[in-house]
Amino acid sequence: MNTLRHLSIDVVLGALASGSMIVWLLSKPMPWIWWLALPMAVWVIYTSDHLMDAWRLKDRAHTPRHLFHHQYFWPIAIVWLVLLVSCVSWVAMLVPSEMLYLGFAMGGVVLLHLALVSLIGSKVSWLLHKELGVGLIYALGVWGGPFVMYEELRLLAPLLLFVQFFLLCMINLLFFSLYEKETDQWDGHTSVVLAIGKKRTLHIILFLAVCVLGIGAGVLWDQEFESSYLVIEGIYVLMLSLLLAICYKPSFFGKKERYRYFGDGAFLLPVLVWLF
């Protein structure tokens, strides 16, 4: 189980679960290649960051996932290279042109993010930090494909759902930084918590939570409590409740990195839409 988590398989499954929710909402069947491209791209992006850290820190890393990537650096790097080449070659040739343009744009965003993270290093910044880049890339990656294939003109409600999803990603990443404040400092990573402190970060998390609920109320009102939006907003509330519980119960979730199990696990909940 730890091996799967260190390899970000839980993150990949969360992306597939969340992506399936969007497909369900938009009633837009996606080509089979998208179901393959999405997990491949998510894994390549997350593993790129972990391999960079493993190369830089070697055996001086303080987190299990970075030590794991250091220990198995070359086998993981070979798989990463094969999947990266696949994404930019035969997968790119099979996806619809709209998704190909999106892929190029996302690739540029990812390269910019990795470059900024590398340049910033351990510098503490109020504006530039890893959480914002990772949250935006993950949310855009999951929602981007179905959005570019969606042909309806009414996009406001789905766009607001995307904003809520992005805010949930940010809450998840912010409380990860709360739990990993010391290891980030030891390993030379920058983060929001290191920039503004624990108390202000908790205030930001509460503010984002209120925004998620407020936007959700607006979406339901605008859609006259249509059943599909009720289902998704209900799942968002479940996700938010779990994330806040993790954030404010460090005595339990801080042990054995439970916060990561449950935090990434929260993004498996969108698959529940298929029960309806």
C-alpha positions as CSV (number, residue, x, y, z in Angstrom):
1,M,0.0,0.0,0.0
2,N,2.8,2.4,0.9
3,T,4.5,1.6,-2.4
4,L,1.4,2.6,-4.4
5,R,1.1,5.8,-2.5
6,H,4.8,6.7,-2.9
7,L,4.3,6.1,-6.7
8,S,1.3,8.5,-6.7
9,I,-1.1,5.8,-7.8
10,D,-3.7,7.1,-5.4
11,V,-3.4,10.5,-7.0
12,V,-3.9,9.0,-10.5
13,L,-7.0,7.1,-9.4
14,G,-8.4,10.3,-7.9
15,A,-7.9,12.0,-11.2
16,L,-9.7,9.2,-13.0
17,A,-12.6,9.3,-10.5
18,S,-12.9,13.1,-10.7
19,G,-12.7,13.0,-14.5
20,S,-15.5,10.4,-14.6
21,M,-17.6,12.7,-12.5
22,I,-17.2,15.5,-15.1
23,V,-18.0,13.1,-18.0
24,W,-21.2,12.1,-16.1
25,L,-22.2,15.7,-15.5
26,L,-21.6,16.9,-19.1
27,S,-23.1,13.7,-20.6
28,K,-20.2,13.9,-23.1
29,P,-18.6,10.5,-23.8
30,M,-14.9,10.8,-24.0
31,P,-12.7,8.9,-26.5
32,W,-11.0,5.9,-25.1
33,I,-7.6,7.5,-25.5
34,W,-8.5,10.2,-23.0
35,W,-9.0,7.6,-20.3
36,L,-5.5,6.4,-20.9
37,A,-3.9,9.9,-21.5
38,L,-5.2,11.4,-18.3
39,P,-3.7,8.9,-15.8
40,M,-0.4,8.8,-17.8
41,A,-0.1,12.5,-17.8
42,V,-0.9,12.9,-14.1
43,W,1.6,10.3,-13.2
44,V,4.3,11.8,-15.4
45,I,3.8,15.2,-13.9
46,Y,3.8,14.2,-10.3
47,T,6.7,11.8,-10.8
48,S,8.7,14.5,-12.5
49,D,8.6,16.6,-9.3
50,H,9.5,13.6,-7.1
51,L,12.4,12.6,-9.3
52,M,13.8,16.1,-9.3
53,D,13.7,16.2,-5.5
54,A,15.2,12.7,-5.2
55,W,18.0,13.7,-7.6
56,R,18.7,16.9,-5.6
57,L,18.3,15.5,-2.1
58,K,19.7,12.0,-2.6
59,D,19.5,10.1,0.7
60,R,19.2,13.3,2.7
61,A,15.4,13.6,2.1
62,H,13.1,13.5,5.1
63,T,10.0,12.2,3.5
64,P,9.3,8.5,2.7
65,R,8.2,9.2,-0.9
66,H,11.4,11.1,-1.7
67,L,13.6,8.4,-0.1
68,F,11.6,5.8,-2.1
69,H,12.3,7.7,-5.3
70,H,15.9,8.0,-4.4
71,Q,16.2,4.3,-3.7
72,Y,14.5,3.2,-6.9
73,F,15.5,6.2,-9.0
74,W,16.5,4.5,-12.2
75,P,13.7,2.0,-12.5
76,I,11.2,4.8,-11.9
77,A,13.0,7.1,-14.3
78,I,12.9,4.5,-17.1
79,V,9.1,4.0,-16.7
80,W,8.7,7.8,-16.5
81,L,10.6,8.3,-19.7
82,V,8.6,5.6,-21.5
83,L,5.3,7.2,-20.5
84,L,6.6,10.7,-21.3
85,V,7.6,9.6,-24.8
86,S,4.3,7.8,-25.2
87,C,2.3,11.0,-24.2
88,V,4.1,13.2,-26.8
89,S,4.1,10.6,-29.6
90,W,1.5,7.9,-30.2
91,V,-1.0,9.2,-27.6
92,A,-0.7,12.7,-29.0
93,M,-1.5,11.3,-32.5
94,L,-4.7,9.5,-31.3
95,V,-6.3,12.3,-29.3
96,P,-8.8,14.8,-31.0
97,S,-7.1,18.0,-32.1
98,E,-8.9,20.1,-29.4
99,M,-7.3,17.9,-26.7
100,L,-3.9,18.0,-28.4
101,Y,-3.9,21.8,-28.2
102,L,-4.9,21.6,-24.6
103,G,-2.0,19.1,-24.0
104,F,0.5,21.5,-25.5
105,A,-0.8,24.3,-23.3
106,M,-0.7,22.1,-20.2
107,G,2.8,21.0,-21.0
108,G,3.9,24.6,-21.1
109,V,2.3,25.3,-17.8
110,V,3.9,22.2,-16.2
111,L,7.4,23.2,-17.5
112,L,6.9,26.7,-16.2
113,H,5.8,25.4,-12.8
114,L,8.8,23.0,-12.5
115,A,11.2,25.8,-13.6
116,L,9.8,28.2,-11.0
117,V,9.9,25.6,-8.2
118,S,13.5,24.8,-9.1
119,L,14.5,28.5,-9.2
120,I,12.7,29.4,-6.0
121,G,14.2,26.5,-4.1
122,S,14.0,27.2,-0.4
123,K,13.2,30.9,-0.7
124,V,10.1,31.9,1.1
125,S,7.6,33.7,-1.1
126,W,4.1,35.1,-0.5
127,L,3.2,34.8,-4.2
128,L,5.2,31.9,-5.6
129,H,4.7,28.6,-3.9
130,K,4.2,25.0,-4.9
131,E,0.6,24.6,-3.7
132,L,-0.9,27.1,-6.2
133,G,0.9,25.5,-9.2
134,V,0.2,21.9,-8.3
135,G,-3.5,22.7,-7.5
136,L,-4.0,24.5,-10.8
137,I,-2.3,21.9,-12.9
138,Y,-4.3,19.1,-11.3
139,A,-7.6,20.8,-11.7
140,L,-7.0,21.9,-15.3
141,G,-5.7,18.4,-16.2
142,V,-8.8,16.7,-14.9
143,W,-11.4,19.2,-16.2
144,G,-9.6,20.3,-19.4
145,G,-10.4,17.3,-21.6
146,P,-14.2,17.2,-21.0
147,F,-14.4,21.0,-21.3
148,V,-12.7,21.3,-24.7
149,M,-15.0,18.5,-26.0
150,Y,-18.2,20.1,-24.5
151,E,-20.3,21.8,-27.2
152,E,-23.0,23.4,-25.1
153,L,-23.2,27.1,-24.7
154,R,-24.2,27.2,-21.0
155,L,-20.8,26.9,-19.3
156,L,-21.3,29.0,-16.2
157,A,-22.4,26.3,-13.8
158,P,-19.8,23.8,-15.0
159,L,-17.1,26.5,-14.7
160,L,-18.2,27.2,-11.1
161,L,-18.0,23.5,-10.4
162,F,-14.4,23.6,-11.7
163,V,-13.6,26.6,-9.4
164,Q,-15.0,24.6,-6.4
165,F,-12.9,21.6,-7.5
166,F,-9.8,23.8,-7.7
167,L,-10.5,25.2,-4.2
168,L,-10.8,21.7,-2.8
169,C,-7.4,20.9,-4.4
170,M,-5.9,23.9,-2.7
171,I,-7.4,23.0,0.7
172,N,-5.9,19.5,0.3
173,L,-2.5,20.9,-0.6
174,L,-2.5,23.5,2.1
175,F,-3.1,21.1,4.9
176,F,-0.4,18.8,3.4
177,S,1.9,21.8,3.9
178,L,0.7,22.2,7.5
179,Y,1.6,18.6,8.3
180,E,4.9,18.8,6.4
181,K,6.1,22.2,7.5
182,E,9.3,20.9,9.2
183,T,10.2,18.4,6.4
184,D,9.7,21.2,3.8
185,Q,12.1,23.4,5.7
186,W,14.7,20.6,6.2
187,D,14.5,19.6,2.5
188,G,14.6,23.2,1.1
189,H,11.0,23.4,-0.2
190,T,9.0,26.6,-0.2
191,S,5.3,26.6,0.9
192,V,2.5,28.8,2.0
193,V,2.9,27.7,5.6
194,L,6.6,28.7,5.6
195,A,5.7,32.1,4.1
196,I,2.8,33.1,6.2
197,G,2.7,30.8,9.2
198,K,0.3,28.1,10.5
199,K,-2.4,30.4,11.9
200,R,-2.8,32.4,8.7
201,T,-2.8,29.2,6.6
202,L,-5.7,27.8,8.7
203,H,-7.6,31.1,8.1
204,I,-7.0,30.7,4.4
205,I,-8.3,27.1,4.5
206,L,-11.4,28.3,6.3
207,F,-12.0,31.1,3.8
208,L,-11.6,28.6,0.9
209,A,-14.1,26.2,2.6
210,V,-16.6,29.0,2.9
211,C,-16.1,29.9,-0.8
212,V,-16.7,26.3,-1.8
213,L,-20.0,26.2,0.1
214,G,-21.0,29.7,-1.1
215,I,-20.3,28.9,-4.7
216,G,-22.2,25.6,-4.3
217,A,-25.3,27.4,-3.0
218,G,-25.1,29.8,-6.0
219,V,-24.8,26.9,-8.5
220,L,-27.8,25.1,-7.0
221,W,-29.9,28.3,-7.0
222,D,-29.0,29.0,-10.6
223,Q,-29.8,25.4,-11.7
224,E,-33.0,25.3,-9.7
225,F,-31.7,22.4,-7.6
226,E,-31.4,20.2,-10.7
227,S,-30.6,16.6,-9.6
228,S,-27.2,16.2,-11.2
229,Y,-25.9,19.4,-9.6
230,L,-27.4,18.3,-6.3
231,V,-25.4,15.0,-6.5
232,I,-22.1,16.8,-7.3
233,E,-22.6,19.4,-4.6
234,G,-23.4,16.7,-2.1
235,I,-20.1,14.9,-3.0
236,Y,-18.2,18.2,-2.8
237,V,-19.6,18.7,0.8
238,L,-18.4,15.1,1.7
239,M,-15.0,15.9,0.3
240,L,-14.8,19.2,2.1
241,S,-15.9,17.6,5.4
242,L,-13.2,15.0,5.1
243,L,-10.5,17.5,4.2
244,L,-11.5,19.8,7.1
245,A,-11.5,16.9,9.6
246,I,-8.0,15.9,8.5
247,C,-6.9,19.5,8.8
248,Y,-8.2,20.0,12.4
249,K,-7.5,16.5,13.8
250,P,-3.7,16.3,13.6
251,S,-3.7,14.0,16.7
252,F,-5.1,11.2,14.6
253,F,-4.3,12.0,11.0
254,G,-0.7,13.1,11.7
255,K,0.3,9.5,12.6
256,K,1.8,7.3,9.9
257,E,1.0,9.9,7.2
258,R,-2.7,9.2,7.5
259,Y,-3.4,12.7,6.3
260,R,-2.1,11.6,2.9
261,Y,-4.1,8.4,2.7
262,F,-7.4,10.3,3.5
263,G,-6.5,13.5,1.7
264,D,-5.8,11.9,-1.6
265,G,-8.6,9.4,-0.9
266,A,-11.1,12.3,-0.8
267,F,-10.7,12.7,-4.5
268,L,-11.9,9.2,-5.1
269,L,-15.4,10.2,-3.8
270,P,-16.5,11.8,-7.1
271,V,-16.9,8.3,-8.6
272,L,-20.0,8.0,-6.4
273,V,-21.9,9.9,-9.1
274,W,-22.2,6.7,-11.0
275,L,-24.5,5.3,-8.3
276,F,-27.1,7.8,-9.4
